Amino acid sequence: MPPHSPEQSASASRRKHLAVVMALLISGVVFGPLLLALYRDGSVFFLLLTALIWLGAGRFIYHLLAPNENGRPAKSARDADQ
């Protein structure tokens, strides 16, 4: 496999950073207000549980948006069959 050019790796790096920011924003819109309400209420158990669910949702969204190791979006199952 030929080595990646610096332009491709820079592009993949920018896309990964964008995927992280978007995952935090998307999941933060859902879980941020809930986390703040639980913090103000003083519910430590549910605060920690919600924070863990927020991290899991953010990771899921990141994997949907991030490019694979080659810097290209992953093929769908329909594209792989063709």
Wavefront OBJ file of the C-alpha trace (Angstrom):
o trace
v 0.000 0.000 0.000
v 1.513 3.368 -0.941
v 2.166 5.859 1.859
v -0.377 8.619 2.318
v 0.449 12.065 1.075
v 0.630 14.863 3.676
v -2.419 16.481 2.082
v -4.546 13.379 2.638
v -3.422 12.962 6.228
v -4.060 16.658 6.938
v -7.516 16.338 5.429
v -8.253 13.233 7.505
v -6.994 15.006 10.616
v -9.281 17.981 9.970
v -12.227 15.658 9.400
v -11.509 13.831 12.659
v -11.376 17.117 14.560
v -14.626 18.198 12.938
v -16.230 14.866 13.856
v -15.201 15.314 17.512
v -16.607 18.843 17.659
v -19.861 17.850 15.956
v -20.294 14.804 18.204
v -19.848 16.970 21.302
v -22.267 19.588 19.999
v -24.965 17.147 18.936
v -24.834 15.071 22.100
v -24.393 18.199 24.242
v -27.648 19.685 23.005
v -29.456 16.614 24.292
v -27.536 15.806 27.463
v -26.217 19.229 28.538
v -29.468 20.622 29.958
v -30.257 17.314 31.640
v -26.800 17.206 33.196
v -27.153 20.786 34.425
v -30.561 20.082 35.964
v -29.235 17.003 37.730
v -26.240 18.989 39.003
v -28.495 21.698 40.426
v -30.748 19.056 41.986
v -27.771 17.392 43.684
v -28.404 13.916 42.298
v -24.861 12.507 42.121
v -25.797 8.987 40.959
v -27.952 10.136 38.057
v -25.449 12.879 37.229
v -22.715 10.269 36.768
v -25.046 7.955 34.868
v -26.070 10.755 32.505
v -22.431 11.785 31.996
v -21.533 8.214 30.994
v -24.484 8.016 28.615
v -23.403 11.388 27.148
v -19.913 10.008 26.495
v -21.363 6.886 24.888
v -23.692 8.861 22.646
v -20.865 11.205 21.675
v -18.637 8.269 20.772
v -21.408 6.713 18.692
v -21.953 9.960 16.791
v -18.187 10.362 16.335
v -17.946 6.936 14.716
v -20.779 7.829 12.383
v -19.053 11.028 11.254
v -15.329 10.213 11.390
v -13.417 8.888 8.387
v -11.859 5.454 8.588
v -8.091 4.915 8.890
v -7.520 5.575 5.188
v -9.103 9.005 5.416
v -12.082 8.044 3.283
v -15.637 7.528 4.467
v -16.508 3.886 5.059
v -18.523 2.125 2.367
v -22.048 1.113 3.144
v -23.130 -2.521 2.838
v -24.945 -1.704 -0.410
v -21.768 -0.166 -1.926
v -19.657 -3.123 -0.817
v -21.930 -5.585 -2.671
v -21.536 -3.783 -5.999
l 1 2 3 4 5 6 7 8 9 10 11 12 13 14 15 16 17 18 19 20 21 22 23 24 25 26 27 28 29 30 31 32 33 34 35 36 37 38 39 40 41 42 43 44 45 46 47 48 49 50 51 52 53 54 55 56 57 58 59 60 61 62 63 64 65 66 67 68 69 70 71 72 73 74 75 76 77 78 79 80 81 82
